[in-house]
């Protein structure tokens, strides 16, 4: 396989992973991979492709990322409330209990998605239909709390 395809595959993978992190770092490294891929397509030797990758990644991280991050985090309104992406957007959200949630776990619905859930307080048992608040996310599990 030609080197250009490796660089493009790397850029696509980095971009896909970036969708889950929301930090923009991997997207900027993906920009470096695209630049290296362009170099490979033009017949540049591998050492020049590596230089293009490194320089493009660093220039993107330190030159482009701060502006993109500021644009994404600031609201278009006057209050300048930061936007939150990824799993951080779920913390504090309302959830509906689908199956009984106790120390052995349970199931809640958050924004149309089902999540495995555990109660914040060990003695708390949440019944189906209860409205709860997401307190924390641990991997693919949420910790929920219902005000008594």
C-alpha positions in Angstrom: 0.0 0.0 0.0 1.2 3.5 -0.8 2.4 5.7 2.1 -0.3 8.3 1.3 -3.0 5.8 2.3 -1.3 5.2 5.7 -1.3 8.9 6.4 -5.0 9.3 5.3 -6.0 6.3 7.4 -4.2 7.8 10.4 -5.9 11.1 9.8 -9.4 9.5 9.6 -8.7 7.4 12.8 -7.5 10.4 14.7 -10.5 12.4 13.6 -12.9 9.6 14.6 -11.3 9.3 18.1 -11.5 13.1 18.4 -15.2 12.9 18.2 -15.2 11.1 21.5 -12.6 13.3 23.3 -13.6 16.8 22.3 -10.2 18.2 23.1 -9.2 19.1 19.5 -5.7 17.8 20.1 -6.2 14.6 18.0 -7.9 16.6 15.3 -4.8 18.9 15.1 -2.5 15.8 14.9 -4.9 14.6 12.1 -4.1 17.8 10.3 -0.4 16.9 10.5 -1.2 13.5 9.1 -3.1 15.1 6.2 -0.1 17.3 5.4 2.2 14.3 5.5 -0.2 12.5 3.2 -0.1 15.4 0.7 3.7 15.2 0.9 3.6 11.4 0.2 1.2 12.0 -2.7 3.7 14.4 -4.2 6.5 11.9 -3.9 8.3 13.3 -0.8 10.8 11.0 0.9 9.7 9.5 4.3 11.9 11.9 6.3 10.2 14.9 4.7 6.8 13.3 5.4 7.7 12.9 9.0 8.8 16.6 9.2 5.5 17.6 7.6 3.6 15.5 10.1 5.5 16.9 13.1 5.5 20.5 12.0 1.9 20.4 10.8 0.8 18.9 14.1 2.7 21.3 16.3 1.6 24.3 14.2 -2.0 23.2 14.4 -1.9 22.5 18.1 -0.3 25.8 19.0 -1.6 28.0 16.2 -5.1 26.8 15.2 -6.4 24.9 18.3 -6.6 28.0 20.6 -8.8 29.8 18.2 -11.0 26.8 17.4 -11.3 26.0 21.1 -12.4 29.6 21.9 -14.9 29.6 19.1 -16.4 26.3 20.2 -16.5 27.1 23.9 -18.0 30.6 23.6 -21.7 31.0 23.0 -22.9 33.3 20.2 -24.9 35.1 22.8 -23.6 37.7 25.2 -23.3 35.5 28.3 -20.2 33.7 27.1 -21.3 30.4 28.7 -18.9 27.6 27.8 -20.3 24.8 25.7 -19.7 21.3 27.0 -19.1 18.3 24.7 -18.9 14.5 25.1 -19.6 12.8 28.4 -19.1 16.0 30.3 -22.4 17.3 28.7 -24.2 14.5 30.5 -23.1 15.3 34.0 -25.9 17.3 35.7 -28.5 16.1 33.1 -31.9 14.7 34.1 -32.4 11.0 33.6 -35.4 8.7 33.8 -35.1 5.4 35.6 -36.0 2.4 33.3 -35.3 -0.5 35.6 -34.7 -0.5 39.4 -31.4 1.1 40.3 -29.7 -0.2 43.4 -26.2 -1.4 44.4 -26.4 -4.1 41.8 -27.0 -1.5 39.1 -29.9 -0.6 36.9 -30.8 1.2 33.7 -31.6 4.9 33.1 -32.4 6.9 29.9 -30.5 10.1 29.3 -31.3 12.1 26.2 -32.8 9.0 24.5 -29.8 6.8 25.3 -29.8 3.9 27.8 -27.0 3.9 30.4 -26.1 1.5 33.2 -26.5 3.3 36.5 -25.7 3.1 40.1 -27.1 5.2 43.0 -24.9 7.8 44.6 -26.0 6.8 48.1 -25.5 3.1 48.8 -28.8 2.7 50.6 -30.8 4.4 47.9 -33.2 2.4 45.7 -34.6 4.1 42.6 -37.8 2.8 41.0 -38.7 2.8 37.3 -40.2 6.2 36.3 -38.2 8.1 38.9 -36.5 11.3 37.7 -32.8 11.5 38.8 -29.8 13.7 38.2 -26.5 12.4 36.7 -23.8 13.2 39.2 -20.8 11.4 37.7 -19.7 9.3 34.7 -17.4 6.3 35.2 -16.6 4.8 31.9 -19.9 3.6 30.4 -21.7 3.8 33.8 -23.4 6.8 35.4 -23.8 7.6 39.0 -27.3 9.1 39.7 -28.9 10.8 42.6 -32.5 11.5 43.5 -33.3 14.2 45.9 -35.4 12.7 48.7 
